Amino acid sequence: MPGQGKTTLAKKVYNDPSVKYYFNRCAWCFVSQMYNTKELLLDILSDLNGLDVRVSKPTAREEDLAEWLWKCLKGRRFLIVMDDIWDIGAWDSIKRSLPDDDNGSRVMFTSRIRNLVLQAKLNSSPCPLSPLSDEESWELLQEKLFNNNGCPSDLLEVGQKIAKNCKGLPLAVVLVAGILARENNDLEWWNQVQESIGSHIASEGCMDILELSYKHLPHRLRPCFLYFGAFPEAKIIRVQKLMKLWIAEVFIKSDEVKSSNDVAGEYLMDLIDRSLVTTAATSSKGEVKACRIHDLLHDFCLAKAKEENFFQWVHGHDVSYHSPIPKVYDEYRLCISSEWEQFIHSRPVGPGVHSLLVSGIHVERCQHSKMTSFFLGFKFLYVLDLECIYVDDFFPEEIILMIHLRYLAIWCCTNYIPSSIETLWNLETLIVKGARIYSIPLPDTIWEMKSLRHVDIPTMSFRDYENDESCQLQNVETFATPTLTSGKDTEELLRRLPRLRKLKCNFFEIQLDSEDPIGFPALGCLSQLESLNVCNCGDMLIGENDDQFPSFSFPNTLRKLTLENFCLTREAISAIGQLPNLEVLKLRKSAFLDLKWDMEDGEFIKLKFLQLSEVQIEKWNACSEPFPSLQRLVLINCKGLEEILSIFGDIPTLRIMRMYWCHKATSSAQQIFEEQQDMGNDGFEVYILDD
C-alpha cells in the first residue's frame, strides 16, 4: 500500500547522526518501476561524491560507472538505500558493484512488495509497517496543523472523525492536513472535508483526498502542480529549473512589486505547505534547492493531465522506428521518455506543440543531420528542453528559426554561438551544457536580446565590443559562467547588467601595470547582486605576497560568496567580513597568507553558513564573539588545521558542525561535542568523517 510512511521512516534512519557517524559512505537512490541501471549508478555516485556525476562524466559507460562505484566503496563501511524498489532485477544490477568486505556495510530497501527480500535471498527479514491507529492518526494530524499546541475544542469531534477516515495512512493524514490548513480552523470547512473524503481511502489509495486537494487548489497553482507529471517518476527536480519552466509556460504572473522568480518561489512554497510537494534538498541558505512528489501524486498528475489534455507522454512503444509517414502531434506539450533516436526516426512533426521536454535516461549523441528535420517540424515551440541530449559538437543554427522560444536548454560541445541568435527575441532562459576546454565567445548580438533573464553557458567570454553603456541587458538576473579579466573593461561590461542578482564567473589575471598589480574587477556597481561565485583560473594563487592581495570591491547587497583558488591576507578576509548582509561564505582550494586566520570582533555579523574546503590553514584565532549568527560549519579536507577553538561551542546559534578528513582538528571537534552534550544541548550535531 502506498503512503504508509516507508520512505519517511527510511529517511529518519538514514539522516540519524549516529548512522552518519558509523558509516563512512552513505548514498540514496530512488528506484521506481521504470528504473535504469545507469541512472541508479549515477545517483549513488553523485550522492557519494557530493557532485553531479552526469556533469563531470557525461559520456561514462555503465560498466565504467560500476567499476568506479566499486573503487569508491572498497574497504569502506557503507550504507546504500534503494527507495521504492519494485523488481529484484534492480538489486541484481547494482549488487555486483558493492564490495562485500564483511565490515558492517548495509543496504536498505523500501518496497510495496513484501516478499522482495525473500527473492533477493538476503540475510534479513522484511520490516512491515502497520497502519496508524486512530489515536496515532489524530496525533499526526494535530502535529501538522497545530504543532502539538492542541486542537481547539470545537474542532475535536470532527477532527477525530477525519483522522479515523484516513484509515491509518500517514500520507492521507498529511494531505488532509494540507487541505484543512487553508481555511484557518473553520468548523464549517472541517465538516465539509469530513463529508467529502468519506471512508473510501482504503480502496481508492488516497485518490479521494487527492481529488479533493486538487479541487480546492487555487487555479493559479493547478498547472504548476500538474507540471510535476512532466518529469519522470521519482525524479528529483532542481527548483531553479522548475521555476524557469513555469515562467516560460506563463504559469507565473509578476507585478510591479514582485519579480516572476519571487512569485514562482511563493507558488512552490504554497504547494509544499499543502503537502503536495516534498523538499528533496536545501541550499546553504536554508532555501529549497530541489523537490519531488510522491509516486502516488505523480500518478494523479498523469491521470489528471490526460483528462485535461495538459500534456502527453511519448514512450518507446508509442513510436515506430521507421515510419513511412511523419508522426504528427497536436498536443500543446510533449514529454519524451523514449530513446531519442527512435523518436527522431519517427519523423515527428508538431505544428501545434508549444513545449517539448526530453527526460532521457541516457545522454545520447545525436548527429546534427538527424536533428534538422526535427527543428523544422517544431518551429512554434515556446519551451525546448534538450538538456540531457548530446546534440552534436556545434550549435544547431536551425534553432534560430524558433522565434517563439522562451526557454532553451541544449547539450552541445560547441565553441561557437551564431550571431543570428538575436532573432530569438522572446528568449528568457538560455542554457548550453557541455564540457569544453576553451571559452565560447558570445556574439555582440547577445546585447540585443532584451528578454533574456537567465544565461548559463560554461566558460564563455565576450568579444571586443564598443563601449556603449546605453546597450544593456536590463532583465538579466543570473549569469554563468563568463570569463572575466582584471581591468576597467570588465567593470564597464558588468555595468551593462544592472539587475544582476546571481553571478558565477571565472577570473584570469592578465599582465597589469605596476600601480595595479592585481586589479580584481570592482563589482560594487552591481547594486542588486546577491550571490557571487568566483574561481581563479590562473596558474597561481592570487595574492601570494602582502603587496599582491586582491582588493575586493563587493556590493553590500551580497548574501552568498564563493571563492576558489585564492590566497587571502587578513585584510582581504576582514573586508569580506564587513559585508553587512553576507549569510553564506564558501572558500575552496584556497589559502590564508601565513596559514592563519585572525578574526576580529564585528566581522561576519549575519553569517549563517561557513564552508572551508581544501583550504590551507593551520591556526584559526577567534575573537571574543566569533560568528554570532552561525548555524552550520563545514570543514572539508583541511588537513593542516590544528584545532577548532572551544569558543565555537559558545556560539548560541550553531547547530551543525561537519568535518571531513580534517585529522588534526578531529579531537577538538569531538571535545566541543561532548561539552555540549554535558550541558544538555541535545540539538547540537557533530559529524566527523576521518578515514
Buried (B, 14 or more C-beta within 10 A) or exposed (E): BBBBBBBBBBBEEBEEEEBBEEBBBBBBBBBBEEBBBBBBBBBBBBBBBEEBBBEEBBEBEBEEBBEBBEEBBEEBBBBBBBBBBBBBEBBEBBEEBBBEEEEEBBBBBBBEBEEBBEEBEBEEEBEEBEBBEBEBBBBBBBBBBBEEEEBEEEBEEBBBBBBBBBBBBBBBBBBBBBBBBBBEBEBEBBBBBBEBBEEBBBEBBBBBBBBBBBEBBEEEBBBBBBBBBBBBBBBBBBBBBBBBBBBBBEBBEEEEEBBBBBBBBEBBBBBBEBBBBBBBEEBBBEEBBBBBBBBBBBBBBBBBBEEEEBBBBBBEEBBEEEEEEEBEBEBBBBBBBBBBBBBBBBBBBBEEBBBBBBBBBBBBBBEBEBBEBBBEBBBEBBBBBBBBBBBBBBBBBBBBBBEBBBBBBBBBBBBEBBBEBBBBBBBBBBBBBBEBEEBBBBBBBBBBBBBBBBBBBBBBBBEEBEEEEEEBBEBBBBBBBBBBBBBEBBBBBBEBBBBBBBBBBBBBBEEEEEEEBBBBBBBBBBEEBBBBBBBBBBEEBBBEEEEBBBBBEBBEBBBBBBBBBBBBBBEBBBBBBBBEEBBBBBBBBBBBBEBEBBBBEEBBBBBBBBBBBBBBBBBBEBEEBBBBBBBBBBBBBBBBBBBBBEEBBBBEEBBBBBBBBBBBBBEBBBBBBEBBEEEEBEEBBBBBBBE
